[in-house]
Amino acid sequence: MEKDRIISIPHLGRVEGHGGIEVEIENGKVTRVNMDIFEGSRFYEMLIVGKKFTEISAIVSRVCGICSAGHTLTSQMASENALGIKVTQRTEILRALLLHGEAIESHALHLGCLVLPDLLGYDGPLIMAKDYPAEVTVALNLKKLGNAIQELIGGRAIHPINAIVGGFGRIPTKAELLQLNTELQKGLDLSGALVDLFSKIRLPEYTTHTGIYAALEPKQDRYSYLGDYILTSDGVKRPIAEFRNICHEKVVAHSTAKQSLYNSQPFMVGALARINLNWQFLGGKAKDAQQKLIPNLPSHNTMHNNYAQMIELVHSIERSLQLIKMLVENGLEHEEPIKYEVKAGKGIGAIEVPRGTLYHYYEFDDEGRIVDADIITPTAQNLANVEKDMRGAVEALINEPVKAIRSSLEHIARAYDPCISCATHLVEVKIK
């Protein structure tokens, strides 16, 4: 086998956005591993400069059609943090329900249509569907369920219009919530079929190194996508306002997305990071799924991010049922709009979206207009770790045929479920 070679994947399929992979081997050693992101820079921080706080979330939700609810709510929470707005308990419940809808939709799509073809040996979901029609149908029905939650709570399935700074424009009726409750019960039963399928698949282990994981600490001792503190697997706990002490961003020549390092080291965010750090808060069927899929934690197999998403999918369905019960029992009567004063200030919002922790940081002038913004997405945080995992895989498989190495690189990239469009921004804005 030749000692010097370049392994190139010009276009990575079955991920959101446009990217590729290039590996260079010289004298039998891996000298370069690039996760190339060549999608055009979005400059979305620049787009919101000068905009009022009431306009921002509608703009940043357009960053992505998959995680638009997460961007919307993180943006609104950052504005509320800057203006000193405290929302009601009902708003918190509705926001949590909207986020669980996003998680159900995103995880179901990724697992059923983007990852399963890799694990079952197919080139794509359409070919796979011929042999696994029931499983693909289950995944698509679960995605539809996640969309239904977002449509009811957010006003539509993508780019929500019902969530506003301080609350929601329209509150769902009891009848609508009970109908959704019925669909969620069906979805919980359906999710068991996917858990069973994944439990029968032996995920490859391309790398065995330990890593650093980061995620929000859940509120109220339950597995949650909301939190006020950042946890890392080396035992550090920081308030979300100190997010830049976790995410040290840098520009790399081969990518229109920044990369992030923590203490000069790559780190991982996302479902596996959350499960590794917060597994003790799982309950019900999600706990059963965790014990079935990843009984030994923490896991350092990147491919287990797929298992972790499956566990979270079950959890999000179960938790949505609990949240609907709380909404119905607490009442859906009209609430007076929250009163607040528009003033200059700084605010941070942080949410665990499907691919990891999302941060929005804003500075406002005394008219409530943006003068500075910083948005750090999960994929941008993960990219350095993706390259680290790819390097480890190539080093382990260096004497294998190129086809096997290429497959491992694609599998690792898709295991992270990258959202490339969210990650492509290279601008820092400061208007004086």
Stockholm file with secondary structure:
# STOCKHOLM 1.0

chainA/1-432         MEKDRIISIPHLGRVEGHGGIEVEIENGKVTRVNMDIFEGSRFYEMLIVGKKFTEISAIVSRVCGICSAGHTLTSQMASENALGIKVTQRTEILRALLLHGEAIESHALHLGCLVLPDLLGYDGPLIMAKDYPAEVTVALNLKKLGNAIQELIGGRAIHPINAIVGGFGRIPTKAELLQLNTELQKGLDLSGALVDLFSKIRLPEYTTHTGIYAALEPKQDRYSYLGDYILTSDGVKRPIAEFRNICHEKVVAHSTAKQSLYNSQPFMVGALARINLNWQFLGGKAKDAQQKLIPNLPSHNTMHNNYAQMIELVHSIERSLQLIKMLVENGLEHEEPIKYEVKAGKGIGAIEVPRGTLYHYYEFDDEGRIVDADIITPTAQNLANVEKDMRGAVEALINEPVKAIRSSLEHIARAYDPCISCATHLVEVKIK
#=GR chainA/1-432 SS CCSSEEEEESSCCSSBSCEEEEEEEETTEEEEEEEEECSCCCCHHHHHTTCBHHHHHHHHGGGCSSSHHHHHHHHHHHHHHHHTCCCCHHHHHHHHHHHHHHHHHHHHHIIIIIIHHHHHTCSSHHHHHHHCHHHHHHHHHHHHHHHHHHHHHHSSSSSCSSEETTEESSCCCHHHHHHHHHHHHHHHHHHHHHHHHHHTSCCCCCCCCCCCBEEECCGGGSCCSBCSEEEETTSCEEEGGGGGGTCEEECCTTBSSCEEEBTTBCCBCSHHHHHHHHGGGCCHHHHHHHHHHCCSSSCCCTTHHHHHHHHHHHHHHHHHHHHHHHHHHHCCCCCCCCCCCCCCEEEEEEEEETTEEEEEEEEECTTSBEEEEEEECHHHHHHHHHHHHHHHHHHHTTTSCHHHHHHHHHHHHHHTCCBHHHHCCCCCCCCC
#=GC SS_cons         CCSSEEEEESSCCSSBSCEEEEEEEETTEEEEEEEEECSCCCCHHHHHTTCBHHHHHHHHGGGCSSSHHHHHHHHHHHHHHHHTCCCCHHHHHHHHHHHHHHHHHHHHHIIIIIIHHHHHTCSSHHHHHHHCHHHHHHHHHHHHHHHHHHHHHHSSSSSCSSEETTEESSCCCHHHHHHHHHHHHHHHHHHHHHHHHHHTSCCCCCCCCCCCBEEECCGGGSCCSBCSEEEETTSCEEEGGGGGGTCEEECCTTBSSCEEEBTTBCCBCSHHHHHHHHGGGCCHHHHHHHHHHCCSSSCCCTTHHHHHHHHHHHHHHHHHHHHHHHHHHHCCCCCCCCCCCCCCEEEEEEEEETTEEEEEEEEECTTSBEEEEEEECHHHHHHHHHHHHHHHHHHHTTTSCHHHHHHHHHHHHHHTCCBHHHHCCCCCCCCC
//
